[in-house]
Amino acid sequence: QVQLVESGGGLVQPGGSLRLSCAASGSIFSGGTMGWYRQPPGKQRELVAAITYSGNTNYADSVKGRFAISRVNAKNTVYLQMNNLKPEDTAVYYCNAYSPIRARMYWGQGTQVTVSS
């Protein structure tokens, strides 16, 4: 069974940090891009950051310089280190992984990140 299991969300004060993790089960993700999306309240889901199998990264302008995405290919795991969090970063964060073998995307269940004083 294919699963993406996220962890690390929570409540943090402005200026604080959180680290999200996402573990993808199965070897079907080998070679594929992994990433994080978020959906703020009342808004559409948007790309936060993505990382290719070889380590090339892409970030939304709103998080450049504050967030860092990384991955451990041997564990099919992707991380999102979030620093200097702002209230506008409040959203449900979703892990995303592409399977080259199955030619489709898979999604995690989402984890809530709330930035508030």
Buried (B, 14 or more C-beta within 10 A) or exposed (E): EEEBBBEBBEEBEEEBEBBBBBBBEBEBBBBBBBBBBBBBEEEEBEBBBBBBBEEEEBBBEEBEEBBBBBBEBEEBBBBBBBBEBBEEBBBBBBBBBBBEEEEEEBEBEBBEBBBEE
